[in-house]
Amino acid sequence: MEKMNDYKKSDDIEADFLDLLYSFCRKWKQAAVFAIAGALLLGGYSYLKNRTADTSAETVSQEKELTKEERSSVTEAVRIKTDIDGLEEYLENSVLMQADAYSKEHVVLLYCIEDASIQELPKIAESYLSFLRYGKAAEAVIKENKKFDSIKAPYLTELISVWEAAEAQRQVILENPDAFKTQKLLYIEVTGKDAEMADQLAEAIQISLKEYASSVKKFCGNHILTLLDDTHSTRTDSTLQAQQREKRELLKSQQANLNALVSALNEEQKQVYEKEAQPDQEEESAEADNPAANQISFKYIILGCCGGIFIYGCMFACSYLLKGVIRSEQEFKSYYRIPFYGKLKLKASMSAPVNGEDSVRQMMARISLACKKQKVKKLCLLTEFTPGIQETEFLKYLTDQLKDQGIQAAAGESLSKGSSQWELPEHDFAVAAVCKIGATSYSVLNNAIEFYLENDVPVIGAVLLDIR
């Protein structure tokens, strides 16, 4: 017969940290939810923080007000800088500015407009001149010819020059002007960076003029446009040479003026000038200096994930340690002195143990031996938890196994609860505790054991069920 309080080895429950870790890993889905929530929260916080810092810096910059004279100097510097940028872009991309003025490659096309009435001829000629001079021809060439799609229309337009052939001024009085037919000659000069480009552009211009002629006939009057001659030549163009020199000298002059003007600005003026003169570059520079600006910081996402897992781990550990239920085999054995017959693991979808029949037989043999040694013929399988359908089927399985060993066994509620299916005999009766990991409370089980010991009912041992 066990004495009071001899059934416990210690008043303190020693936590099994390996089981704590195992139980935590089983809750990986909940931990993942906390990790995602933490990443979203800290990621959003980092975005708002960076955005607020950007806005604050912008506000501070905007608060710096300049006087009228200071603002005038900055405006002038910005204007000159804009002119310089436009001129630099023009010199860099213009085919005409890159052409060799001492060896200019060009093709001259001679066209004749004939069979047009004297009243309609000026409109017809002006229509062709407008088409060639003001960019429509260049746009048509770029649209139809992929060889020139890398050149902008304004730069292609300046490669095309057109003029009418000079003719003597004369006045003719006609009784029927519509019956009088006349003609007009057009010269088209096409310049190229090299001979091949000049020939290709001249050919493209001829094609575009053929297509445009139908539109001119429709709106200006009937006529015939005929190519009389095309001549390819190389010559020195003093006008182009002077034009190129003028653009470069203008660029140098503007750069010198800008340097002088900027050097006279104070620090606040320079900040405003840099912001207004190169807003795109300033923004790129700010992003380079602060890559996290207006972005979600990857570091905060990692910290959020780790923080979420840590918070859930703390909550889980507190719940694990403070819940006061049996959590593992090792913990049970370190707390109780009562014999421990083994742990039976059940799957959620079956009532038979997965340990195997041999382990069940060994456990039944140990219980049978303990009952015979203590002359116990009736055994109550005590469940200090509410058994479900699965646990009820398993308890029936255990009672059947014990009956095969010659022991009358039944699963019943605790006698400490005031009800039982057993009529207590004076002899041959004992109790075996069937505890469910994560459900059986230490305090409830202790009260039941103490109740039985007070009434001289032996507690011959315990069995653990694991349905995790």
C-alpha positions as CSV (number, residue, x, y, z in Angstrom):
1,M,0.0,0.0,0.0
2,E,1.4,3.4,-1.0
3,K,1.5,6.1,1.6
4,M,0.1,9.6,1.1
5,N,2.4,11.9,-1.0
6,D,4.7,8.9,-1.7
7,Y,3.3,8.8,-5.2
8,K,5.2,12.0,-6.2
9,K,9.0,12.3,-6.6
10,S,8.9,16.1,-6.5
11,D,6.4,18.9,-6.0
12,D,7.8,20.7,-9.0
13,I,7.1,19.6,-12.6
14,E,10.3,19.5,-14.7
15,A,9.5,20.6,-18.2
16,D,10.7,18.3,-21.0
17,F,12.3,20.9,-23.4
18,L,12.8,18.3,-26.2
19,D,9.0,17.7,-26.1
20,L,8.5,21.4,-26.0
21,L,10.5,21.8,-29.2
22,Y,8.8,18.9,-30.8
23,S,5.4,20.3,-29.9
24,F,6.3,23.7,-31.3
25,C,7.5,22.2,-34.6
26,R,4.2,20.5,-34.9
27,K,2.5,23.9,-34.8
28,W,4.5,25.1,-37.9
29,K,1.3,26.4,-39.6
30,Q,0.5,28.7,-36.8
31,A,4.1,29.9,-36.6
32,A,4.0,30.5,-40.4
33,V,0.9,32.7,-40.0
34,F,2.6,34.8,-37.3
35,A,5.7,35.0,-39.5
36,I,3.7,36.3,-42.4
37,A,1.8,38.8,-40.2
38,G,5.1,40.0,-38.7
39,A,6.6,40.5,-42.2
40,L,3.6,42.4,-43.4
41,L,3.5,44.7,-40.4
42,L,7.3,45.5,-40.4
43,G,7.4,45.7,-44.2
44,G,4.6,48.2,-44.2
45,Y,6.2,50.1,-41.3
46,S,9.5,50.3,-43.3
47,Y,7.6,51.6,-46.4
48,L,5.8,54.3,-44.4
49,K,9.0,55.2,-42.5
50,N,11.0,55.7,-45.7
51,R,8.2,57.5,-47.4
52,T,7.8,59.8,-44.4
53,A,11.5,60.5,-44.3
54,D,11.5,61.3,-48.0
55,T,8.5,63.7,-47.6
56,S,10.2,65.4,-44.6
57,A,13.4,66.0,-46.5
58,E,11.3,67.3,-49.4
59,T,9.4,69.6,-47.1
60,V,12.6,70.9,-45.5
61,S,14.0,71.6,-49.0
62,Q,10.9,73.4,-50.0
63,E,10.9,75.6,-46.9
64,K,14.1,77.3,-48.1
65,E,12.9,80.5,-49.7
66,L,15.1,82.7,-51.9
67,T,14.9,86.4,-52.4
68,K,13.8,87.9,-55.7
69,E,17.3,88.6,-56.9
70,E,18.5,85.1,-55.8
71,R,15.6,83.5,-57.6
72,S,16.3,85.5,-60.7
73,S,19.9,84.2,-60.8
74,V,18.8,80.6,-60.3
75,T,16.2,81.0,-63.0
76,E,18.8,82.3,-65.5
77,A,21.2,79.5,-64.6
78,V,18.4,76.9,-65.2
79,R,17.5,78.5,-68.5
80,I,21.1,78.4,-69.7
81,K,21.5,74.8,-68.5
82,T,18.3,73.8,-70.4
83,D,19.7,75.5,-73.6
84,I,23.0,73.7,-73.1
85,D,21.3,70.3,-72.6
86,G,19.3,70.8,-75.8
87,L,22.3,71.9,-77.8
88,E,24.4,69.0,-76.6
89,E,21.6,66.6,-77.5
90,Y,21.3,68.2,-80.9
91,L,25.0,68.0,-81.6
92,E,25.1,64.4,-80.4
93,N,22.1,63.1,-82.4
94,S,22.0,65.4,-85.5
95,V,23.3,63.6,-88.6
96,L,23.9,66.9,-90.3
97,M,26.1,68.1,-87.5
98,Q,28.1,64.9,-87.7
99,A,28.5,64.9,-91.4
100,D,31.9,65.9,-92.9
101,A,31.5,69.4,-94.3
102,Y,34.7,69.0,-96.3
103,S,33.5,65.9,-98.0
104,K,29.7,66.1,-98.0
105,E,27.8,63.2,-99.6
106,H,24.6,64.2,-101.2
107,V,22.1,63.3,-103.9
108,V,20.2,65.9,-106.0
109,L,16.8,64.8,-107.4
110,L,15.3,66.9,-110.2
111,Y,11.5,66.7,-110.4
112,C,9.1,68.2,-113.0
113,I,5.5,69.1,-112.2
114,E,3.6,69.2,-115.6
115,D,0.1,69.0,-117.1
116,A,-1.2,71.2,-114.4
117,S,-3.3,74.3,-115.0
118,I,-1.7,77.7,-114.4
119,Q,-4.0,78.4,-111.5
120,E,-3.5,75.0,-109.8
121,L,0.3,74.8,-110.3
122,P,1.3,77.1,-107.4
123,K,-0.8,75.1,-105.0
124,I,0.6,71.8,-106.3
125,A,4.2,73.0,-106.0
126,E,3.6,74.5,-102.5
127,S,2.1,71.2,-101.3
128,Y,5.2,69.3,-102.3
129,L,7.5,71.9,-100.8
130,S,5.6,71.8,-97.5
131,F,5.7,68.0,-97.5
132,L,9.5,67.9,-97.9
133,R,10.4,70.9,-95.7
134,Y,8.2,70.5,-92.6
135,G,8.7,66.9,-91.6
136,K,5.9,64.9,-93.2
137,A,8.4,63.4,-95.7
138,A,10.7,62.4,-92.9
139,E,7.9,60.8,-90.9
140,A,6.8,58.9,-94.0
141,V,10.4,57.6,-94.5
142,I,10.7,56.5,-90.9
143,K,7.3,54.8,-91.0
144,E,8.0,52.8,-94.2
145,N,11.8,52.2,-93.9
146,K,13.2,50.5,-90.8
147,K,16.7,51.6,-91.8
148,F,15.9,55.1,-90.5
149,D,13.7,54.3,-87.5
150,S,16.6,55.1,-85.1
151,I,16.7,58.7,-86.3
152,K,14.2,61.2,-85.0
153,A,12.1,63.0,-87.7
154,P,13.6,66.5,-86.9
155,Y,17.1,65.2,-87.5
156,L,16.0,63.5,-90.7
157,T,14.1,66.6,-92.0
158,E,17.3,68.7,-91.9
159,L,18.9,66.3,-94.3
160,I,16.4,67.2,-96.9
161,S,16.6,70.6,-98.8
162,V,14.2,71.6,-101.6
163,W,13.8,74.6,-103.8
164,E,12.1,75.6,-107.0
165,A,14.1,76.4,-110.2
166,A,14.3,80.1,-110.9
167,E,12.2,81.4,-113.8
168,A,11.8,84.8,-115.4
169,Q,9.0,87.0,-114.3
170,R,6.4,87.4,-117.0
171,Q,2.8,88.4,-117.3
172,V,0.5,86.5,-119.7
173,I,-3.0,87.6,-120.4
174,L,-5.2,84.6,-121.4
175,E,-8.8,84.4,-122.4
176,N,-9.0,80.9,-121.1
177,P,-6.4,80.3,-118.3
178,D,-7.7,76.8,-117.5
179,A,-6.8,75.6,-120.9
180,F,-3.2,76.8,-120.5
181,K,-0.8,74.1,-119.2
182,T,2.6,74.9,-117.6
183,Q,5.3,73.2,-115.6
184,K,7.5,73.7,-112.6
185,L,10.9,72.2,-111.7
186,L,11.8,71.1,-108.1
187,Y,15.3,70.4,-106.8
188,I,15.6,68.1,-103.8
189,E,19.0,67.7,-102.1
190,V,19.4,64.7,-99.8
191,T,22.4,64.7,-97.5
192,G,23.8,61.5,-95.8
193,K,26.4,60.8,-93.2
194,D,28.1,58.7,-95.9
195,A,27.4,57.8,-99.5
196,E,25.3,54.7,-98.7
197,M,23.0,56.6,-96.4
198,A,22.6,59.4,-98.9
199,D,21.5,56.9,-101.6
200,Q,19.2,55.0,-99.3
201,L,17.5,58.3,-98.1
202,A,17.1,59.5,-101.7
203,E,15.5,56.3,-102.7
204,A,13.1,56.5,-99.7
205,I,12.2,60.1,-100.6
206,Q,11.3,59.0,-104.2
207,I,9.0,56.3,-102.8
208,S,7.3,58.7,-100.4
209,L,6.7,61.3,-103.1
210,K,5.0,58.7,-105.3
211,E,2.6,57.8,-102.5
212,Y,2.0,61.5,-101.6
213,A,1.3,62.5,-105.2
214,S,-2.1,60.8,-105.1
215,S,-3.1,63.0,-102.2
216,V,-1.9,66.2,-104.0
217,K,-4.0,65.3,-107.1
218,K,-7.1,64.8,-105.0
219,F,-6.9,68.1,-103.1
220,C,-4.9,70.4,-105.5
221,G,-5.6,69.3,-109.0
222,N,-4.4,66.9,-111.7
223,H,-0.8,66.9,-112.7
224,I,2.1,64.6,-113.5
225,L,5.2,64.4,-111.2
226,T,8.2,63.1,-113.1
227,L,11.8,62.4,-111.9
228,L,14.1,63.9,-114.5
229,D,17.5,63.3,-113.0
230,D,19.2,62.1,-109.8
231,T,22.9,62.9,-109.3
232,H,25.2,61.7,-106.5
233,S,28.2,63.8,-105.7
234,T,30.7,64.7,-103.0
235,R,31.6,68.3,-102.3
236,T,32.8,70.8,-99.7
237,D,29.9,72.7,-98.1
238,S,31.2,76.0,-96.6
239,T,27.7,76.8,-95.3
240,L,27.5,73.5,-93.4
241,Q,31.0,74.1,-92.1
242,A,30.0,77.5,-90.8
243,Q,26.9,76.1,-89.2
244,Q,28.7,73.4,-87.4
245,R,31.4,75.8,-86.1
246,E,28.7,78.2,-85.0
247,K,26.9,75.5,-82.9
248,R,30.0,74.4,-81.2
249,E,31.2,77.9,-80.4
250,L,27.7,78.7,-79.0
251,L,27.9,75.6,-76.8
252,K,31.3,76.7,-75.4
253,S,30.1,80.2,-74.8
254,Q,27.0,79.0,-73.0
255,Q,29.0,76.6,-70.8
256,A,31.4,79.3,-69.8
257,N,28.4,81.6,-68.9
258,L,26.8,78.9,-66.9
259,N,30.0,78.1,-65.0
260,A,30.5,81.7,-64.1
261,L,26.9,82.1,-63.0
262,V,26.8,78.9,-60.9
263,S,30.0,79.8,-59.1
264,A,28.4,83.0,-58.0
265,L,25.5,81.2,-56.3
266,N,25.3,80.6,-52.6
267,E,24.7,77.1,-51.1
268,E,20.9,77.5,-50.9
269,Q,20.8,78.8,-54.5
270,K,22.9,75.9,-55.7
271,Q,20.6,73.4,-54.0
272,V,17.6,74.9,-55.7
273,Y,19.4,75.1,-59.0
274,E,20.5,71.4,-58.9
275,K,16.9,70.4,-58.1
276,E,15.4,72.4,-60.9
277,A,18.1,72.0,-63.5
278,Q,18.3,68.2,-63.2
279,P,15.2,66.8,-61.5
280,D,15.5,63.4,-63.0
281,Q,19.1,63.0,-62.1
282,E,18.5,64.4,-58.6
283,E,15.8,61.8,-58.1
284,E,18.1,59.0,-59.3
285,S,20.9,60.3,-57.1
286,A,18.6,60.3,-54.1
287,E,17.5,56.8,-54.8
288,A,21.2,55.8,-55.2
289,D,22.1,57.4,-51.9
290,N,19.0,55.9,-50.2
291,P,18.1,52.7,-52.0
292,A,15.3,52.0,-49.4
293,A,13.5,55.3,-50.2
294,N,9.8,54.5,-51.0
295,Q,10.6,50.8,-50.9
296,I,9.9,48.0,-48.6
297,S,13.1,47.1,-46.7
298,F,14.1,43.4,-47.0
299,K,15.8,43.7,-43.7
300,Y,12.5,44.6,-42.0
301,I,10.7,41.7,-43.7
302,I,13.3,39.3,-42.3
303,L,13.0,40.9,-38.9
304,G,9.2,40.7,-39.1
305,C,9.3,37.0,-39.9
306,C,11.7,36.2,-37.1
307,G,9.8,38.5,-34.7
308,G,6.5,36.8,-35.6
309,I,7.9,33.4,-35.0
310,F,9.5,34.6,-31.7
311,I,6.2,36.0,-30.4
312,Y,4.3,32.9,-31.3
313,G,7.1,30.8,-29.7
314,C,6.8,32.8,-26.4
315,M,3.0,32.5,-26.5
316,F,3.3,28.7,-27.1
317,A,5.9,28.2,-24.4
318,C,3.8,30.1,-21.9
319,S,0.8,28.0,-22.8
320,Y,2.8,24.9,-22.7
321,L,4.4,25.5,-19.3
322,L,1.3,27.1,-17.6
323,K,-1.4,24.8,-18.9
324,G,-0.6,22.2,-16.2
325,V,-1.3,19.0,-18.2
326,I,0.8,15.9,-18.8
327,R,3.0,16.7,-21.8
328,S,5.5,13.9,-22.3
329,E,6.6,10.5,-21.0
330,Q,9.8,11.8,-19.6
331,E,8.0,14.5,-17.7
332,F,5.5,12.0,-16.2
333,K,8.3,9.7,-15.1
334,S,10.3,12.5,-13.4
335,Y,7.2,13.6,-11.5
336,Y,5.5,10.4,-10.3
337,R,6.7,7.4,-8.4
338,I,3.8,5.2,-9.5
339,P,4.8,2.5,-12.1
340,F,4.7,3.5,-15.7
341,Y,3.7,0.8,-18.1
342,G,4.3,2.6,-21.4
343,K,3.0,5.1,-23.9
344,L,0.7,4.1,-26.7
345,K,0.6,6.3,-29.8
346,L,-2.6,6.5,-31.7
347,K,-3.1,8.0,-35.1
348,A,-6.0,10.5,-35.5
349,S,-7.8,8.2,-38.0
350,M,-7.5,4.9,-36.1
351,S,-8.2,3.5,-32.6
352,A,-5.5,0.8,-32.6
353,P,-2.0,1.8,-31.4
354,V,0.7,2.3,-33.9
355,N,3.4,0.9,-31.5
356,G,2.7,-2.6,-32.7
357,E,1.1,-5.6,-31.1
358,D,4.3,-6.7,-29.4
359,S,4.6,-3.4,-27.4
360,V,0.9,-3.7,-26.4
361,R,1.4,-7.3,-25.3
362,Q,4.4,-6.4,-23.2
363,M,2.4,-3.6,-21.5
364,M,-0.5,-6.0,-20.8
365,A,1.9,-8.5,-19.4
366,R,3.4,-6.0,-17.0
367,I,-0.1,-4.9,-15.9
368,S,-1.1,-8.5,-15.5
369,L,2.0,-9.3,-13.5
370,A,1.4,-6.3,-11.2
371,C,-2.3,-7.3,-10.7
372,K,-1.3,-10.9,-9.8
373,K,1.5,-9.8,-7.4
374,Q,-1.0,-7.5,-5.6
375,K,-3.8,-10.1,-5.9
376,V,-6.0,-7.8,-7.9
377,K,-8.9,-9.4,-9.8
378,K,-10.8,-6.3,-10.7
379,L,-9.1,-3.3,-12.4
380,C,-10.6,0.1,-13.2
381,L,-9.0,2.0,-16.1
382,L,-9.3,5.5,-14.7
383,T,-9.7,8.3,-17.3
384,E,-9.3,11.8,-15.8
385,F,-10.3,13.3,-19.2
386,T,-13.5,13.1,-21.3
387,P,-12.8,10.3,-23.8
388,G,-14.0,10.7,-27.4
389,I,-15.1,8.0,-29.7
390,Q,-11.5,7.1,-30.6
391,E,-10.4,6.9,-27.0
392,T,-13.5,4.9,-26.0
393,E,-12.8,2.3,-28.7
394,F,-9.2,2.0,-27.5
395,L,-10.2,1.6,-23.9
396,K,-12.5,-1.2,-25.0
397,Y,-9.5,-2.7,-26.8
398,L,-7.4,-2.6,-23.6
399,T,-10.2,-4.2,-21.5
400,D,-10.5,-7.0,-24.0
401,Q,-6.7,-7.6,-23.8
402,L,-6.8,-7.7,-20.0
403,K,-9.7,-10.1,-20.0
404,D,-7.6,-12.4,-22.0
405,Q,-5.0,-12.2,-19.2
406,G,-7.7,-13.2,-16.7
407,I,-8.3,-9.8,-15.2
408,Q,-11.8,-8.3,-15.1
409,A,-11.3,-4.7,-16.3
410,A,-13.5,-1.9,-17.3
411,A,-13.1,1.8,-18.1
412,G,-14.8,4.1,-15.7
413,E,-14.9,7.6,-14.4
414,S,-13.0,8.7,-11.4
415,L,-14.6,7.6,-8.1
416,S,-13.6,11.1,-6.8
417,K,-16.3,12.6,-9.0
418,G,-18.9,10.8,-7.0
419,S,-20.0,8.2,-9.5
420,S,-18.8,4.8,-10.7
421,Q,-19.9,1.7,-12.2
422,W,-18.0,-0.3,-9.6
423,E,-19.3,-1.4,-6.2
424,L,-16.2,-1.1,-4.1
425,P,-15.2,-4.5,-2.6
426,E,-12.9,-4.6,0.3
427,H,-10.3,-6.7,-1.5
428,D,-9.1,-7.5,-5.0
429,F,-9.8,-4.1,-6.5
430,A,-7.3,-1.6,-7.9
431,V,-7.0,1.4,-10.3
432,A,-4.8,2.0,-13.3
433,A,-4.6,5.6,-14.6
434,V,-5.0,6.1,-18.4
435,C,-3.7,9.6,-19.1
436,K,-4.0,11.5,-22.4
437,I,-1.0,13.7,-23.3
438,G,-2.1,17.3,-23.5
439,A,-5.5,16.6,-21.9
440,T,-5.0,15.0,-18.5
441,S,-4.3,17.7,-15.8
442,Y,-1.7,17.1,-13.1
443,S,-3.9,18.6,-10.4
444,V,-7.0,16.5,-11.3
445,L,-4.9,13.4,-11.5
446,N,-3.2,14.1,-8.2
447,N,-6.6,14.7,-6.5
448,A,-7.9,11.4,-7.9
449,I,-4.8,9.4,-6.7
450,E,-5.0,11.0,-3.3
451,F,-8.7,10.1,-3.1
452,Y,-7.9,6.4,-3.9
453,L,-5.0,6.2,-1.5
454,E,-7.2,7.7,1.3
455,N,-9.7,5.0,0.7
456,D,-7.0,2.2,0.5
457,V,-7.6,1.6,-3.2
458,P,-4.2,0.7,-4.8
459,V,-3.0,2.7,-7.8
460,I,-0.9,0.1,-9.6
461,G,0.4,2.3,-12.4
462,A,-0.3,4.4,-15.4
463,V,-0.5,4.3,-19.1
464,L,-0.1,7.3,-21.5
465,L,-2.1,7.9,-24.7
466,D,-0.5,10.1,-27.4
467,I,-2.9,11.2,-30.1
468,R,-0.9,14.2,-31.4
